[in-house]
Amino acid sequence: MRTALSVLLLTSALSACSPAQAPVASAHAASAAPATAIAWRQGDVDDAFNEAAESGKPVLLYWGAVWCPPCNQLKAGLFKDPAFIALTGKFVPVYLDGDEEGAQAWGERFGVRGYPTLIVLDPQRNEITRVAGGNDAAELTRVLTVAAGRRSAVADTLATALATPATLGAEDWQVLGDYGWEVDANKLAGTRSSEDVLNALATAAPQPALQRRFALLALATAETPRSTPTATRELLEAVLAQPAEVRRNRELLGYAGAKLVKLASAGPATQQRLGQQLLVALERADAAQGNRADDALSRALTELALARQQQPEGALPPALVAQVKQRVAAADAAASDAHARQSTISSAVYALRQIGDDAGAEALLLAEIKRSEQPYYYMPELAELAEQRGDTAGALEWLKRAYEGAQGPATRVQWGVLYVEGLLRLAPEDAPRIEQATDALIAELQAQPSGYHQRTRQRFERLAVQLKAWSGKHEGAQTLARLQQRMQQACGEQSDSACRDWLS
């Protein structure tokens, strides 16, 4: 969620949905679908693979949620693009909403970490590739066009690249370069360090542009990159000098650009110069796509990150503050349909908060919850704003409203955990209320057969850590004992022993 949510969804935007048109549920319905719509299979993954086995087509699995901004960005752009719609005819496209029955178990099986993710699999369920959602429809269409004609598992391609790189063809290297390393590097790297794998690919790749892409990815995904400032600077300058490479790496340069500039800089002067080069390159790439309002807002966020990095405690330049407000207003005005607004408003609110305009951010959020189809999504940030100004009761009320309004089992767990966490933080002395809210959350799980997977499991595990910490400070052992007993009852037929061992 935001502000932490804002950062997460922007990166994970790479950098969080239902399909652009009502999905169809069978092959017969798919054949009757108009050419202007994607013939999504709704949630039935097994059925999609059965059809893939009969037709020989690969499966295109889209994993998303109705509330996540990057998912709505896909629906506002890529999923309406005629070239992409035509391309989906080469796949068996299946839409898996995170709140569908069994969806979290599927997400765990395919190793999906965040919304949105697009995965191409052969009929035997071997992964051909995966990509994160981006806002460049032509680039994503290019990537998936290549994937549509392949039958080689990407894990096998990677193994060959690391062992005998000279035996790979140009298309093999292209697939490895297009893979969604930004959000799922660990899925393909496995137990190996993703930085080491990407650096090995950077050394072995046959084309300079690919070498630079892998090297950039290694820097962006590593917690503490090992590259020297000089090497990083030379790499970054080489990429920024090539418009085609800037476009291919647009999302990466946007969300990790400030980090890369810092790694490449030996001092403030170099940092300022590289930051300006980055912004100019991004603007040139965005201009080639029409310089849309949401792209201009994205550049403003990069510029803010650079400014904060250069002067962490200093005041932002008035011109930059004015520019951010102007771009927020332009993006707000340009986002006319529901999908575009869900994609844009979170970025706009984050931008306003970055310049210290919390009042403007709150006004934008309050206006949006009146028109949004997922108003609960914005309420945790309204809670954060209330908490920041000392309004504890208001903060808890927003968190409660968000939980009560959330739709879908996995989403309700996610928002419910936020509410309980708020109680633990803001009303730790109110043990009955904490127990009641947590008990309601456990009841949500009980209504989900085999629901203790992926995001739901992760949220419960996170909550367990906080409940234990709370118990140690507020004599909550008896409360935890009752909650654990309730959880064991709720787990019932759950096959995962971790569900029954929750809080143990």
Secondary structure as UniProt FT lines:
FT   HELIX           4..11
FT   HELIX           27..32
FT   TURN            35..36
FT   STRAND          41..42
FT   HELIX           45..55
FT   STRAND          59..64
FT   TURN            66..67
FT   HELIX           69..76
FT   HELIX           78..80
FT   HELIX           82..87
FT   HELIX           88..90
FT   STRAND          92..97
FT   TURN            98..99
FT   TURN            101..102
FT   HELIX           103..109
FT   TURN            110..111
FT   STRAND          117..121
FT   TURN            123..124
FT   STRAND          127..132
FT   HELIX           137..148
FT   HELIX           154..163
FT   HELIX           165..167
FT   HELIX           170..178
FT   HELIX           181..189
FT   TURN            190..191
FT   HELIX           194..204
FT   HELIX           208..221
FT   HELIX           229..240
FT   HELIX           243..248
FT   HELIX           250..263
FT   HELIX           268..287
FT   TURN            288..290
FT   HELIX           293..310
FT   HELIX           318..334
FT   HELIX           338..354
FT   TURN            355..356
FT   HELIX           358..369
FT   TURN            370..371
FT   HELIX           375..378
FT   HELIX           379..388
FT   TURN            389..390
FT   HELIX           392..405
FT   HELIX           409..426
FT   TURN            428..429
FT   HELIX           431..446
FT   TURN            449..450
FT   HELIX           454..474
FT   HELIX           477..491
FT   TURN            492..493
FT   HELIX           497..500
FT   TURN            501..503
//
